[in-house]
Amino acid sequence: MNVFRLAGDVSHLVAIIILLLKIWRSRSCAGISGKSQLLFALVFTTRYLDLFTVYISAYNTIMKVVFLALSYATVYLIYMRFRNTYDSENDSFRVEFLLVPVIGLSFLEHYAFTPMEVLWTFSIFLEAVAIMPQLFMITKTGEAESITTHYLFFLGLYRALYIANWVWRYHTEGFFDQIAVVSGVVQTIFYCDFFYLYVTKVVQGRSKMSLP
Amino acid sequence: QEDGAVKDEL
């Protein structure tokens, strides 16, 4: 464990909590892409199956349980509890356009052709594109509430910190996980455009980030 | 290439 990865995991946790609290306190999921949250719950489900097979550390186990619980709670709030505030019309990204390539790629590129490895690879590739429905929804509505942008900022920060973690691990312990790194870099690139908007718009203290 | 190594990252 290094400070970059710890900060990344904390930033990821903060993002998830920001979104969950926003939905719970405003009792509304307007402007939130339920599809992205479903994809994130699928990412955690397919990646954390090793909860039942290997024990790595208390931190690892606790964080996996927390991420699974919070992501399912978020999906529950969107599709059950506050479903009448769910903006399905604007949440119109065709997730099959993400799932089919990701499933195909995880069958082509993996470390071992075993269920656990293929599912893990699937979760890595899926996480890279899971935010697309949310970013698409923001471009469609043309704006994002500032809390939603904070959510995206911390998600992007988590990915940027993971890249720093991989650089650090490569130089200190020669660690290099090709699938995770390639997919992680692609995922981080998707946030770059948003980061620019976030810094130029939201930091100016405007309540909503409206896209140009 | 970390094939089969313990996946300790979240």
Interface residues (C-beta under 8 A of the other chain):
Chain A: R5 D9 H12 D50 V54 I56 S57 N60 M63 K64 F67 Y111 A112 E117 W120 Y162 N165 F175 F176 D177 Q178 A180
Chain B: Q1 E2 D3 G4 A5 V6 K7 D8 E9 L10
